[in-house]
Amino acid sequence: MARYWLRFLMALVLALGIGLALVYRDELEPAVLEDWVGSAGAAAPWLFMAVYALATVLFLPGSLLTLAGGALFGPLWGTLYNLSGATLGAALAFLAARYLAADWVRGRSQGLLGRLADGVAAEGWRFVAFTRLVPLFPFNLLNYALGLTRIPFLSYLAATFLFMLPGALAYTWLGFAGREALAGGDGLVRTGVIALSLLAAVAFLPRFVKRLRSGEPPGKGPSPEHSGRSTAP
């Protein structure tokens, strides 16, 4: 009974937090966040990662925070802090869902839903990697959904950190490029080109991953026999 009430209280607090965050999400201004975090001195990275993790749990947009991280800490340290904060938040959401509702969901997973859950569990870290590289579902919602599966936590955590790296790097560079544009830095053109190149690479990743999963060699298109077109000029 005590465990039941603890779960109920945790679920209530989480629901209230998410509700308040969704109501006031439009007031999340990157400039205000940068001023607030920047004034924390040596504790700024830790404060930023804590804010990022909390925002992930409460369904706040991570893209704004990632851009802010690039503007605050630069492309390299910003990527590390963005990735660490996002991974911590993803881990907290995963554990919250697993503790609060995983048993209840598994007990009612029958038929198609049960087979789907078994398939996800069998894929394990590979499924997590695929969803991180090919964002078919919203990031914040996906963290909770994966917590309802039987994917091991450590596999989830490692795959999340590793396979979110390309996107974190690209958007952090974009935030850094935005700061350089406002400041009129000497390396603005170079920084902008790098940011655009990284974004293009991230945009290509879903197609690349789908080809790998289908067994088609990357870069290989349909053969002339199957395409119906001749290779002659």
C-alpha angles and dihedrals in degrees: 000000000000090000090050093054091046090054091046092051093047091049091049094050091046093049092049091048093050091046093052092045092052092048094051099032092110089064091063101110118183092213092054091047092050092050092047096047093039091057091059093080116200091001092058096101093049092046091048094050090048091051091047092050092049091047090053092053092047097048095249116154110272095194092073091050092048091053090047090051090055092049093047103042107017130246100299106037089033090057091051094049094043092049093045093049093046092047092048091050091047090051093050092049091047092051093045092054092045093051098041105039115000095098092047093049094046091051089057099040103114134152116351093000091053093049090048091052091049091051092051091049091049091053091050115164091005091064091049090049091050094050092048093050095039106040100205092151132039110276097231094048092045092058091060093042093054089051088065092060130078094249108135113253096231092051089050092048096048094045091047093053096043101043097042088059097090094053093042091051093048097049093042089055089049091054090048091049090052091054091048090051092053092046094044093232121189093240095052096119094047092046092048093050091050092049093050092046092052092048090050090050091050090048089054094049097082091056091045093050093047090054091050092051092048091051095243113137111248113261094017114123128194116299120251090249091059098035094055091226128116122234091216117109 
